[in-house]
Amino acid sequence: MSKDKLPKVSIIMPVKNCEKFIVKSLESILCQSLENFELLIFNDKSTDDTLNLIHSFKDRRITVYNETKGLINNLNKGLSISKAKFIARMDGDDIMYKDRLLIQFNTMVSIPQIDICGTGYRFIGDDFEPKIKKGYEGRILAPIMKMIVQNFIAHPTVMLRKEFFMTNNLRYIDFKYAEDFRLWFEAAKLGARFYIIGEPLLDYRISSTQTTALFHSEMRAQTIKIQKEAIEFLLGLPQFQNQTPCCTDLFTSLKAYEERGLITFDKIQDTFYQLFYSLIKGS
């Protein structure tokens, strides 16, 4: 395919049993103001009417893959076969705002230093009023330090610079229920630059049947594993070498207290976030 015929954005969209929301989700994609994109849909053994509803849309930009190897395989296949320089994520129950792709594409073109670009978003659901999620905006400085406290990018809002991921051989790994956070952490360790557009550009659906709700405790446990790795990674950086021995001892002691149930991980988070912030500010 010649360069002038390549899509500007590739959208990776894994779906499974989302017949209730897939039509509105697809409609929101197909009416994007940036029209030059490819939509790669990975259907993972849906047992409801999801696949039939997808096939009811006759649009040359859509390619459907029926896969049986699970979410991680589908996400990585999407990364590999996508044709565009920029890759957007989308879920089958969320809704893009009309200018989402255009705004993210223009941002990443105008600021070539960005490798991972998220956006603001709004929570939606059947049993509560829509609520805008407020968070970081602009260039994310010291991203690993911020990861100690939270995963600051919502997965279905991201647009990735494919070159960075291919050059660094970065792929999703099967870190169950936290595969996105794991990828952001691995990317950050390799110097990925993060940026968040503060404007909400997606409706992020919350429901009782999604992974976030069904496996909240498992997701929390996996997230904490990554956050502990983030603390250990920062302790090993050259700029903290003078303080490393005492900080490492402190971290070991606090983990022991946590294992004995004397403190929660929240205390460790707060302690080391403040510690690293103070060290960076004083350097």
C-alpha positions as CSV (number, residue, x, y, z in Angstrom):
1,M,0.0,0.0,0.0
2,S,1.4,3.4,-1.0
3,K,2.1,6.0,1.7
4,D,-0.7,8.3,0.5
5,K,-3.2,5.5,0.9
6,L,-2.2,4.5,4.4
7,P,-4.7,5.3,7.2
8,K,-3.7,8.1,9.5
9,V,-4.9,6.2,12.6
10,S,-5.4,2.5,13.3
11,I,-8.0,1.7,15.9
12,I,-7.7,-1.5,17.9
13,M,-11.0,-2.7,19.3
14,P,-11.3,-6.0,21.2
15,V,-14.9,-7.1,21.8
16,K,-16.7,-9.8,23.6
17,N,-20.4,-10.1,24.3
18,C,-21.2,-6.4,24.1
19,E,-24.3,-6.5,22.0
20,K,-26.0,-4.0,24.3
21,F,-23.5,-1.2,23.5
22,I,-21.6,-2.1,20.3
23,V,-23.9,-0.3,17.9
24,K,-23.6,3.1,19.6
25,S,-19.9,2.5,20.0
26,L,-19.4,1.8,16.3
27,E,-21.5,4.7,15.3
28,S,-19.3,7.0,17.4
29,I,-16.3,5.7,15.5
30,L,-17.6,5.8,12.0
31,C,-18.8,9.5,12.4
32,Q,-15.3,10.7,13.4
33,S,-14.3,14.1,11.9
34,L,-11.0,12.4,11.0
35,E,-12.2,9.9,8.4
36,N,-9.0,8.3,7.3
37,F,-8.6,5.4,9.7
38,E,-8.8,1.7,9.8
39,L,-10.8,-0.1,12.5
40,L,-9.5,-3.5,13.5
41,I,-12.1,-5.4,15.5
42,F,-11.1,-8.5,17.4
43,N,-14.0,-10.7,18.3
44,D,-13.1,-13.0,21.2
45,K,-15.7,-15.9,21.1
46,S,-18.8,-13.7,21.6
47,T,-21.8,-15.8,22.3
48,D,-24.4,-13.1,22.0
49,D,-25.3,-11.0,18.9
50,T,-22.2,-8.9,18.9
51,L,-20.7,-10.3,15.7
52,N,-24.0,-10.0,13.7
53,L,-24.4,-6.4,14.8
54,I,-20.8,-5.6,13.7
55,H,-21.4,-7.2,10.3
56,S,-24.5,-5.0,9.9
57,F,-22.1,-2.1,9.3
58,K,-21.0,-2.0,5.7
59,D,-17.9,0.2,5.9
60,R,-14.6,-0.6,4.1
61,R,-12.6,0.8,7.0
62,I,-13.7,-2.1,9.2
63,T,-11.8,-5.4,9.4
64,V,-13.1,-8.1,11.7
65,Y,-10.9,-10.9,13.1
66,N,-12.5,-13.8,14.9
67,E,-9.9,-14.8,17.5
68,T,-9.8,-17.4,20.3
69,K,-6.5,-16.7,22.1
70,G,-7.7,-14.0,24.4
71,L,-7.3,-10.2,25.0
72,I,-3.5,-10.0,25.2
73,N,-3.1,-11.9,21.9
74,N,-5.6,-9.6,20.2
75,L,-4.1,-6.4,21.5
76,N,-0.6,-7.5,20.3
77,K,-1.9,-8.7,17.0
78,G,-3.4,-5.3,16.5
79,L,-0.1,-3.5,17.3
80,S,1.7,-5.7,14.8
81,I,-0.7,-5.6,11.8
82,S,-1.8,-2.0,12.2
83,K,-0.9,0.1,9.1
84,A,-0.9,3.7,10.6
85,K,1.8,5.6,12.5
86,F,-0.7,6.2,15.3
87,I,-2.7,3.5,17.1
88,A,-5.9,4.3,19.1
89,R,-7.6,2.0,21.6
90,M,-11.3,1.6,21.9
91,D,-13.6,-0.7,23.8
92,G,-16.9,-2.1,22.5
93,D,-19.0,-0.4,25.2
94,D,-17.5,3.1,25.1
95,I,-18.3,6.1,23.0
96,M,-15.9,8.4,21.1
97,Y,-16.6,12.1,20.8
98,K,-16.7,13.3,17.2
99,D,-13.3,15.0,17.2
100,R,-11.4,12.5,19.4
101,L,-9.2,11.1,16.7
102,L,-8.6,14.4,15.0
103,I,-7.6,16.2,18.2
104,Q,-5.2,13.4,19.3
105,F,-3.8,13.0,15.8
106,N,-3.1,16.7,15.5
107,T,-1.6,16.8,19.0
108,M,0.8,13.9,18.3
109,V,1.8,15.4,14.9
110,S,2.4,18.8,16.3
111,I,4.4,17.5,19.3
112,P,6.5,14.7,17.9
113,Q,8.0,14.0,21.3
114,I,4.8,12.4,22.5
115,D,4.8,8.6,22.5
116,I,1.6,8.0,24.5
117,C,-1.4,10.4,24.5
118,G,-4.4,10.0,26.7
119,T,-7.5,12.3,27.0
120,G,-10.0,13.4,29.6
121,Y,-13.1,11.3,29.7
122,R,-16.6,11.0,31.3
123,F,-17.9,8.1,33.3
124,I,-21.3,6.9,32.1
125,G,-23.5,4.1,33.3
126,D,-27.1,3.0,33.8
127,D,-27.4,3.8,37.5
128,F,-25.7,7.1,37.9
129,E,-25.4,10.5,36.2
130,P,-22.5,11.1,33.8
131,K,-19.4,12.4,35.6
132,I,-16.3,13.9,34.2
133,K,-13.1,12.4,35.5
134,K,-10.5,15.1,36.3
135,G,-6.8,14.3,36.3
136,Y,-3.4,15.3,34.9
137,E,-3.2,17.5,31.8
138,G,-0.4,18.3,29.4
139,R,3.1,16.7,29.5
140,I,3.5,14.2,32.3
141,L,6.8,14.8,34.0
142,A,8.3,12.0,36.2
143,P,5.7,9.5,35.0
144,I,7.0,6.6,37.0
145,M,6.8,8.6,40.2
146,K,3.2,9.4,39.4
147,M,2.6,5.7,38.8
148,I,3.4,5.0,42.4
149,V,0.1,6.7,43.2
150,Q,-2.1,5.9,40.3
151,N,-2.5,4.7,36.7
152,F,-3.1,8.1,35.2
153,I,-4.2,7.1,31.7
154,A,-7.5,5.4,30.9
155,H,-6.7,2.6,28.4
156,P,-9.6,3.3,25.9
157,T,-8.5,7.0,25.6
158,V,-4.9,6.3,24.4
159,M,-3.3,7.0,21.1
160,L,0.2,5.4,20.7
161,R,3.1,6.3,18.4
162,K,3.7,2.9,16.8
163,E,7.3,3.5,16.0
164,F,8.2,3.8,19.7
165,F,6.6,0.4,20.6
166,M,8.1,-1.4,17.6
167,T,11.6,0.0,18.0
168,N,11.6,-1.0,21.7
169,N,9.9,-4.3,21.1
170,L,7.2,-3.4,23.5
171,R,4.1,-5.6,23.7
172,Y,1.2,-6.2,26.1
173,I,2.0,-9.0,28.5
174,D,-0.4,-11.2,30.4
175,F,-0.5,-9.2,33.6
176,K,-4.1,-10.1,34.3
177,Y,-6.5,-7.2,34.8
178,A,-3.7,-4.7,34.6
179,E,-2.1,-5.2,31.2
180,D,-2.4,-1.6,30.3
181,F,-0.7,-0.3,33.5
182,R,2.0,-2.9,33.0
183,L,2.6,-1.6,29.4
184,W,2.7,2.0,30.5
185,F,5.3,1.1,33.2
186,E,7.5,-0.8,30.8
187,A,7.3,2.1,28.3
188,A,8.1,4.7,31.0
189,K,11.2,2.7,32.0
190,L,12.4,3.0,28.4
191,G,11.8,6.7,28.3
192,A,8.3,7.0,26.8
193,R,6.9,10.5,26.9
194,F,3.3,10.8,28.1
195,Y,0.8,13.6,27.4
196,I,-2.8,14.0,28.4
197,I,-5.3,16.2,26.6
198,G,-7.5,17.5,29.4
199,E,-10.7,17.8,27.3
200,P,-13.0,14.8,27.7
201,L,-13.1,13.0,24.4
202,L,-14.6,9.7,25.4
203,D,-17.5,8.3,27.4
204,Y,-16.1,5.5,29.6
205,R,-18.8,3.1,30.5
206,I,-19.0,1.6,34.0
207,S,-21.1,-1.5,34.5
208,S,-21.5,-4.4,36.9
209,T,-20.4,-6.9,34.2
210,Q,-17.1,-5.3,33.1
211,T,-13.7,-6.6,34.2
212,T,-13.1,-3.5,36.4
213,A,-16.1,-4.3,38.5
214,L,-16.0,-8.1,38.5
215,F,-12.3,-8.4,39.4
216,H,-11.6,-5.3,41.3
217,S,-9.6,-6.9,44.1
218,E,-7.5,-8.9,41.6
219,M,-6.9,-5.7,39.6
220,R,-5.9,-3.8,42.8
221,A,-3.4,-6.6,43.7
222,Q,-1.8,-6.5,40.3
223,T,-1.7,-2.7,40.4
224,I,0.1,-2.8,43.7
225,K,2.7,-5.2,42.3
226,I,3.5,-2.7,39.6
227,Q,3.6,0.2,42.0
228,K,6.1,-1.6,44.2
229,E,8.2,-2.3,41.2
230,A,8.0,1.4,40.4
231,I,9.4,2.3,43.8
232,E,12.2,-0.2,43.4
233,F,13.1,1.1,40.0
234,L,13.3,4.7,41.2
235,L,15.4,3.6,44.2
236,G,17.9,2.2,41.7
237,L,18.3,5.4,39.6
238,P,21.6,7.3,39.8
239,Q,20.1,10.5,41.1
240,F,18.9,8.8,44.2
241,Q,22.1,6.8,44.9
242,N,23.2,8.9,47.9
243,Q,19.9,8.2,49.6
244,T,19.4,4.7,48.3
245,P,20.7,2.7,51.3
246,C,18.4,4.3,53.9
247,C,15.4,4.5,51.4
248,T,15.8,0.8,50.5
249,D,15.9,-0.2,54.1
250,L,12.8,1.9,54.7
251,F,11.0,0.3,51.8
252,T,11.9,-3.2,53.1
253,S,10.7,-2.4,56.6
254,L,7.4,-0.9,55.4
255,K,6.7,-3.9,53.1
256,A,7.3,-6.2,56.2
257,Y,4.8,-4.1,58.2
258,E,2.3,-4.3,55.3
259,E,2.6,-8.1,55.1
260,R,1.9,-8.3,58.9
261,G,-1.2,-6.2,58.4
262,L,0.2,-3.3,60.5
263,I,-0.1,-0.7,57.7
264,T,-1.8,-0.6,54.3
265,F,0.0,0.0,51.0
266,D,-1.6,3.4,50.8
267,K,0.9,4.4,53.6
268,I,3.8,3.2,51.5
269,Q,2.5,5.0,48.4
270,D,2.2,8.3,50.2
271,T,5.6,7.9,52.0
272,F,7.6,7.3,48.8
273,Y,5.7,9.7,46.6
274,Q,6.5,12.5,49.0
275,L,10.0,11.2,49.4
276,F,10.8,11.1,45.7
277,Y,9.1,14.5,45.2
278,S,11.2,16.0,47.9
279,L,14.4,14.6,46.5
280,I,13.6,15.8,43.0
281,K,12.6,19.2,44.2
282,G,15.8,19.5,46.2
283,S,18.1,18.3,43.4
